[in-house]
Amino acid sequence: MITRPLKILMTADAVGGVWSYCLTLARAMRPYEVSFVLATMGPRPSADQVTEAAAISNLSLAVSDYKLEWMPDPWDDVNAASDWLRSLEQHERPDIIHLNGYSHAAAPFAAPALVVGHSCCLSWWRACKQCDAPADWDEYRERVTSGLRCADAFVAPTAAMLHEYQRLYAQLPPSRVIHNAAAMPRTKHTCKAPSVLTAGRAWDHAKNIGIVGDVAPHLPWPVSIAGDTVGPVGSTALPSTVRQLGRLTTHQMHHALARASIYLHPALYEPFGLLPLEAAHHGCALILADIPTLREVWGDAAVFFDPRDPTDLIRSVRSLTACPERLAACSRLAARQAQSYSIARFASAYANLYAQLAGDTPAGIPACTSLSFTTRS
């Protein structure tokens, strides 16, 4: 366990779930006297996101405009960002470099480097396109492979994703699984409406939001979709049969989850799935795409459907809307399962890992030079 205050230089982007993960981790590590410098790349955090980060006492922001490694022609920016991160290291003197990306791990940091694999383009391509990524992604493959081989430790959010990384990149550093976590809502879900909620970037093929629009006219309850409809290649039209909520703040998203009876997650690719976890905490019954990662996280606590089969999705939703008893039972099962992904376990797992990387490993805790092992949190 951590025996002294630690400072972590952690990378992030403000595009999706990595931002929520970073802020959750920073809050969770306050009791351990761990502070964070959060270095962002890609689109700058919104005013709401900056305000949210500023409220966390053990976190400070360093913001840049460098392209993320999955963006078009990013490599000059990725190289420049590596230099920027090294200059931040020289200024901040962190104990650990926590990278929520891959390529920068190849930079010659003085501190040990941890890579956390939230997603990757090659596994995205396989899940969404059902084939290997084309030659256009060869440099991405080489950069990610190089970064992983230089890292001191690697974390995946599910065992299914760790298996994918092992298949795609072969030589991983000492690795473990740490499941993500979400805080319990401060207020209880009291006024549930007969409604279905889904969320995700409509322009992202992995989120599979289009299937929700296709089936909405055939569902007995109204459907709402939260998330951006405008992406890098233009806007995505959604049918008038769904209520479009747009991009919501964290507070607004929690309010929407508190009102919905069913949370629908149709993703073709989802390394963990923070939104289903938050929805379960808010008392939603879960209807999830039947993919290995979501099966691992939720087991029998959700209704699963084939994410490429609209008929199966309609059948799954109707099975809950037609039976209040089953809906209530599914809500209870999801809430119970969500409790196993607690902030306390999440924080303890990272505290152990940080202690190992910082050289504070007490007797009896295996060091990060061991073979791959799994920690459930």
C-alpha positions as CSV (number, residue, x, y, z in Angstrom):
1,M,0.0,0.0,0.0
2,I,1.1,3.6,-0.5
3,T,3.3,4.8,2.4
4,R,4.0,8.4,1.3
5,P,2.3,11.1,-0.7
6,L,2.6,10.5,-4.5
7,K,2.3,12.8,-7.5
8,I,1.0,11.3,-10.8
9,L,1.3,12.9,-14.2
10,M,-1.7,11.5,-16.0
11,T,-2.8,12.0,-19.7
12,A,-6.4,12.4,-20.8
13,D,-8.7,13.5,-23.5
14,A,-12.0,15.3,-23.0
15,V,-13.9,13.4,-25.7
16,G,-15.5,10.5,-23.9
17,G,-15.2,8.0,-21.0
18,V,-11.5,8.6,-20.3
19,W,-12.3,12.0,-18.9
20,S,-14.8,10.5,-16.4
21,Y,-12.4,7.8,-15.6
22,C,-9.6,10.3,-14.7
23,L,-11.8,12.4,-12.5
24,T,-13.2,9.4,-10.7
25,L,-9.7,8.1,-10.1
26,A,-8.5,11.4,-8.8
27,R,-11.4,11.7,-6.3
28,A,-10.9,8.1,-5.3
29,M,-7.2,8.5,-4.5
30,R,-7.6,11.5,-2.2
31,P,-7.6,9.4,1.0
32,Y,-4.3,7.9,-0.2
33,E,-2.6,11.4,-0.5
34,V,-2.1,10.9,-4.3
35,S,-2.3,14.1,-6.4
36,F,-2.6,14.4,-10.1
37,V,-1.5,16.7,-12.9
38,L,-4.0,15.9,-15.7
39,A,-2.4,16.7,-19.1
40,T,-5.1,16.8,-21.8
41,M,-4.7,16.4,-25.5
42,G,-7.2,16.5,-28.4
43,P,-10.2,18.9,-28.2
44,R,-10.0,21.2,-25.2
45,P,-12.2,20.5,-22.1
46,S,-15.5,22.4,-22.1
47,A,-16.2,25.1,-19.6
48,D,-18.3,22.6,-17.6
49,Q,-15.5,20.0,-17.7
50,V,-12.9,22.6,-16.5
51,T,-15.3,23.6,-13.6
52,E,-15.8,19.9,-12.7
53,A,-12.0,19.3,-12.6
54,A,-11.4,22.5,-10.6
55,A,-13.6,21.1,-7.8
56,I,-11.2,18.2,-7.2
57,S,-8.7,19.4,-4.7
58,N,-5.9,16.9,-5.6
59,L,-6.0,17.6,-9.3
60,S,-4.6,20.3,-11.6
61,L,-5.0,20.7,-15.3
62,A,-2.4,21.2,-18.1
63,V,-4.2,21.7,-21.4
64,S,-2.9,21.3,-24.9
65,D,-4.2,21.0,-28.5
66,Y,-2.1,18.1,-29.7
67,K,-3.9,15.5,-31.8
68,L,-4.7,12.2,-30.3
69,E,-3.0,9.1,-31.8
70,W,-6.3,7.9,-33.4
71,M,-6.9,11.1,-35.3
72,P,-6.0,11.6,-39.0
73,D,-2.2,12.3,-39.6
74,P,-1.4,12.7,-35.8
75,W,2.2,11.7,-35.7
76,D,3.9,15.1,-35.7
77,D,1.6,16.1,-32.9
78,V,2.2,12.9,-31.0
79,N,5.9,13.5,-31.2
80,A,5.5,17.1,-30.0
81,A,3.2,15.9,-27.2
82,S,5.9,13.5,-26.0
83,D,8.3,16.5,-25.7
84,W,5.6,18.4,-23.9
85,L,5.0,15.6,-21.4
86,R,8.7,15.3,-20.8
87,S,8.9,19.0,-20.0
88,L,5.9,18.6,-17.6
89,E,7.7,15.8,-16.0
90,Q,10.8,17.9,-15.5
91,H,8.7,20.7,-14.0
92,E,6.3,18.6,-11.8
93,R,8.7,15.8,-10.8
94,P,5.9,13.1,-10.6
95,D,6.5,9.7,-9.1
96,I,4.6,7.9,-11.9
97,I,3.6,8.7,-15.4
98,H,0.0,7.3,-16.0
99,L,-0.8,7.2,-19.7
100,N,-4.3,6.7,-20.9
101,G,-2.9,6.2,-24.4
102,Y,0.0,4.2,-25.9
103,S,2.5,6.0,-28.1
104,H,3.9,8.4,-25.4
105,A,5.1,5.4,-23.3
106,A,8.1,5.2,-25.7
107,A,9.3,8.6,-24.6
108,P,12.3,8.5,-22.2
109,F,10.6,9.4,-19.0
110,A,12.5,9.3,-15.8
111,A,9.6,8.0,-13.8
112,P,8.0,4.6,-14.3
113,A,5.3,4.6,-17.0
114,L,1.9,2.9,-16.6
115,V,-0.3,2.5,-19.6
116,V,-4.1,2.0,-19.2
117,G,-5.8,0.6,-22.3
118,H,-9.3,2.1,-22.5
119,S,-9.7,1.1,-26.2
120,C,-7.6,0.9,-29.3
121,C,-8.2,1.3,-33.0
122,L,-7.2,-2.2,-34.0
123,S,-9.7,-3.9,-31.6
124,W,-12.3,-1.3,-32.6
125,W,-11.9,-2.2,-36.2
126,R,-12.2,-5.9,-35.5
127,A,-15.4,-5.4,-33.4
128,C,-17.1,-2.9,-35.7
129,K,-16.0,-3.8,-39.2
130,Q,-15.5,-7.6,-38.4
131,C,-12.1,-7.6,-40.2
132,D,-8.5,-6.5,-39.4
133,A,-7.6,-2.8,-39.8
134,P,-6.2,-2.0,-43.3
135,A,-2.6,-1.0,-44.1
136,D,-3.5,2.7,-43.3
137,W,-3.2,1.7,-39.7
138,D,0.2,0.1,-39.8
139,E,2.0,3.1,-38.3
140,Y,-0.6,3.2,-35.5
141,R,0.1,-0.5,-34.9
142,E,3.8,0.1,-34.7
143,R,3.5,3.1,-32.4
144,V,1.2,1.4,-30.0
145,T,3.4,-1.8,-30.0
146,S,6.5,0.3,-29.3
147,G,4.7,2.2,-26.5
148,L,3.5,-1.0,-24.8
149,R,6.9,-2.6,-25.0
150,C,8.4,0.4,-23.2
151,A,5.8,0.7,-20.5
152,D,6.5,-0.6,-17.0
153,A,3.0,-1.9,-16.4
154,F,-0.3,-2.2,-18.3
155,V,-3.9,-2.2,-17.1
156,A,-7.0,-3.3,-19.1
157,P,-10.6,-2.6,-17.8
158,T,-11.8,-6.1,-18.5
159,A,-10.2,-9.5,-19.0
160,A,-11.8,-9.8,-22.4
161,M,-10.0,-6.6,-23.5
162,L,-6.7,-7.8,-22.0
163,H,-7.1,-10.9,-24.1
164,E,-7.6,-8.7,-27.2
165,Y,-4.4,-6.7,-26.4
166,Q,-2.5,-9.9,-26.0
167,R,-3.8,-11.1,-29.4
168,L,-3.0,-7.8,-31.2
169,Y,0.2,-6.7,-29.6
170,A,1.8,-9.9,-28.3
171,Q,4.5,-8.6,-26.0
172,L,2.8,-6.7,-23.2
173,P,4.5,-5.4,-20.1
174,P,3.4,-6.9,-16.7
175,S,-0.4,-6.6,-16.9
176,R,-3.5,-6.8,-14.8
177,V,-7.2,-6.1,-15.0
178,I,-8.8,-3.3,-12.9
179,H,-12.5,-2.9,-13.5
180,N,-13.7,0.6,-13.6
181,A,-16.0,2.2,-11.0
182,A,-18.6,4.9,-10.7
183,A,-19.8,6.7,-7.6
184,M,-23.2,6.0,-6.1
185,P,-25.7,8.8,-6.8
186,R,-26.3,11.2,-3.9
187,T,-30.1,11.0,-4.3
188,K,-32.3,7.9,-4.8
189,H,-34.2,7.2,-7.9
190,T,-37.8,7.9,-6.8
191,C,-39.8,9.0,-9.9
192,K,-39.1,6.6,-12.7
193,A,-40.9,7.3,-16.0
194,P,-41.9,4.6,-18.4
195,S,-39.1,5.5,-20.8
196,V,-35.9,4.1,-22.5
197,L,-32.6,6.1,-22.4
198,T,-29.5,5.5,-24.5
199,A,-26.4,7.6,-24.8
200,G,-23.4,7.8,-27.1
201,R,-21.8,9.7,-29.9
202,A,-24.3,9.1,-32.8
203,W,-21.5,9.5,-35.4
204,D,-19.3,6.8,-33.8
205,H,-20.0,3.4,-35.5
206,A,-18.9,1.6,-32.3
207,K,-21.8,3.2,-30.3
208,N,-24.3,1.7,-32.8
209,I,-26.9,4.4,-32.0
210,G,-28.5,3.9,-35.4
211,I,-30.2,0.7,-34.4
212,V,-32.0,2.6,-31.6
213,G,-33.5,5.0,-34.1
214,D,-34.5,2.1,-36.3
215,V,-36.5,0.3,-33.6
216,A,-37.9,3.3,-31.7
217,P,-41.1,3.5,-33.7
218,H,-41.8,-0.2,-32.8
219,L,-41.3,0.3,-29.0
220,P,-44.2,0.9,-26.6
221,W,-42.2,3.4,-24.5
222,P,-40.6,6.7,-25.6
223,V,-36.9,6.7,-26.4
224,S,-34.4,9.4,-25.6
225,I,-30.8,9.6,-26.9
226,A,-28.1,11.7,-25.2
227,G,-24.9,12.5,-27.0
228,D,-23.3,14.4,-29.9
229,T,-24.7,14.0,-33.4
230,V,-22.0,16.1,-35.0
231,G,-18.6,14.3,-35.5
232,P,-15.4,14.7,-37.5
233,V,-17.1,13.9,-40.9
234,G,-20.4,15.8,-40.3
235,S,-23.7,15.3,-38.6
236,T,-25.7,12.1,-38.1
237,A,-29.5,12.4,-38.5
238,L,-31.7,10.7,-36.0
239,P,-35.4,10.0,-36.6
240,S,-38.1,12.2,-35.2
241,T,-39.4,9.2,-33.2
242,V,-36.6,9.6,-30.6
243,R,-36.1,12.6,-28.3
244,Q,-32.6,14.0,-28.9
245,L,-31.1,15.4,-25.7
246,G,-27.8,16.4,-27.2
247,R,-24.6,16.4,-25.2
248,L,-25.3,16.5,-21.5
249,T,-23.3,17.7,-18.6
250,T,-22.5,15.2,-15.8
251,H,-25.3,16.6,-13.7
252,Q,-27.8,16.5,-16.6
253,M,-26.8,12.9,-17.4
254,H,-27.4,11.8,-13.9
255,H,-30.8,13.5,-13.9
256,A,-31.7,11.7,-17.1
257,L,-30.6,8.3,-15.7
258,A,-32.6,8.9,-12.5
259,R,-35.8,9.3,-14.6
260,A,-35.4,6.5,-17.1
261,S,-36.7,3.0,-16.3
262,I,-34.5,1.2,-18.9
263,Y,-31.0,2.0,-20.0
264,L,-30.2,0.6,-23.5
265,H,-26.5,0.1,-24.5
266,P,-26.3,-1.2,-28.1
267,A,-22.5,-0.8,-28.6
268,L,-20.7,-3.0,-31.0
269,Y,-17.4,-2.2,-29.1
270,E,-17.2,-1.4,-25.4
271,P,-14.1,-2.1,-23.4
272,F,-15.9,-1.7,-20.1
273,G,-19.0,0.6,-20.2
274,L,-19.2,3.3,-17.6
275,L,-22.7,4.5,-18.6
276,P,-24.4,1.2,-17.9
277,L,-22.7,1.2,-14.5
278,E,-24.0,4.7,-13.7
279,A,-27.4,3.7,-15.0
280,A,-27.5,0.6,-12.7
281,H,-26.6,2.8,-9.7
282,H,-29.6,5.0,-10.7
283,G,-32.0,2.0,-10.7
284,C,-32.3,1.4,-14.4
285,A,-32.8,-2.1,-15.8
286,L,-30.1,-2.8,-18.3
287,I,-30.5,-4.0,-21.9
288,L,-27.1,-4.5,-23.3
289,A,-25.4,-5.6,-26.5
290,D,-24.2,-9.2,-26.3
291,I,-20.5,-8.7,-26.5
292,P,-17.8,-10.3,-24.4
293,T,-16.8,-7.3,-22.3
294,L,-20.4,-6.5,-21.3
295,R,-21.1,-10.2,-20.5
296,E,-18.0,-10.2,-18.3
297,V,-19.1,-7.1,-16.3
298,W,-22.8,-7.9,-16.0
299,G,-23.2,-11.6,-16.1
300,D,-26.9,-12.4,-15.4
301,A,-27.7,-8.9,-14.2
302,A,-28.8,-7.6,-17.6
303,V,-30.9,-8.5,-20.6
304,F,-28.6,-9.1,-23.6
305,F,-29.4,-8.8,-27.3
306,D,-27.7,-9.2,-30.7
307,P,-26.5,-5.7,-31.5
308,R,-26.8,-6.3,-35.2
309,D,-30.4,-7.6,-35.0
310,P,-33.2,-5.0,-34.6
311,T,-35.8,-7.7,-34.1
312,D,-33.9,-9.1,-31.2
313,L,-33.6,-5.6,-29.7
314,I,-37.4,-5.0,-30.0
315,R,-38.1,-8.3,-28.4
316,S,-35.8,-7.5,-25.5
317,V,-37.3,-4.1,-24.8
318,R,-40.8,-5.5,-25.0
319,S,-40.0,-8.3,-22.6
320,L,-39.4,-5.7,-19.9
321,T,-42.0,-3.1,-20.7
322,A,-44.8,-5.7,-20.8
323,C,-43.9,-7.1,-17.4
324,P,-43.4,-4.7,-14.4
325,E,-42.3,-7.6,-12.2
326,R,-39.5,-8.6,-14.5
327,L,-38.5,-4.9,-15.0
328,A,-38.2,-4.4,-11.2
329,A,-36.2,-7.7,-10.8
330,C,-33.8,-6.6,-13.6
331,S,-33.3,-3.2,-11.9
332,R,-32.5,-4.9,-8.6
333,L,-30.1,-7.3,-10.2
334,A,-28.2,-4.5,-12.0
335,A,-28.0,-2.4,-8.9
336,R,-26.6,-5.3,-6.9
337,Q,-24.0,-6.1,-9.6
338,A,-23.0,-2.4,-9.8
339,Q,-22.1,-2.4,-6.1
340,S,-19.3,-4.9,-6.8
341,Y,-17.6,-2.2,-8.9
342,S,-17.1,0.0,-5.9
343,I,-15.0,3.1,-5.6
344,A,-13.2,1.5,-2.6
345,R,-12.1,-1.5,-4.6
346,F,-11.1,0.6,-7.6
347,A,-9.0,2.9,-5.4
348,S,-7.4,0.0,-3.5
349,A,-6.4,-1.7,-6.8
350,Y,-4.7,1.5,-8.1
351,A,-3.1,2.2,-4.7
352,N,-1.5,-1.2,-4.8
353,L,-0.3,-0.7,-8.3
354,Y,1.0,2.8,-7.7
355,A,2.8,1.6,-4.6
356,Q,4.5,-1.1,-6.7
357,L,5.6,1.3,-9.4
358,A,6.8,3.9,-6.9
359,G,8.9,1.2,-5.1
360,D,6.7,1.3,-2.0
361,T,5.6,-2.4,-2.2
362,P,5.2,-3.9,1.3
363,A,6.2,-7.5,2.0
364,G,3.6,-9.9,0.7
365,I,2.4,-7.9,-2.3
366,P,3.8,-9.1,-5.7
367,A,5.8,-6.6,-7.6
368,C,5.0,-5.5,-11.1
369,T,7.8,-7.7,-12.5
370,S,5.5,-10.7,-12.2
371,L,3.6,-12.4,-15.0
372,S,0.2,-11.2,-16.0
373,F,-2.4,-11.4,-13.3
374,T,-5.9,-10.1,-12.7
375,T,-7.3,-7.9,-9.9
376,R,-11.0,-7.4,-9.8
377,S,-12.1,-4.1,-8.5
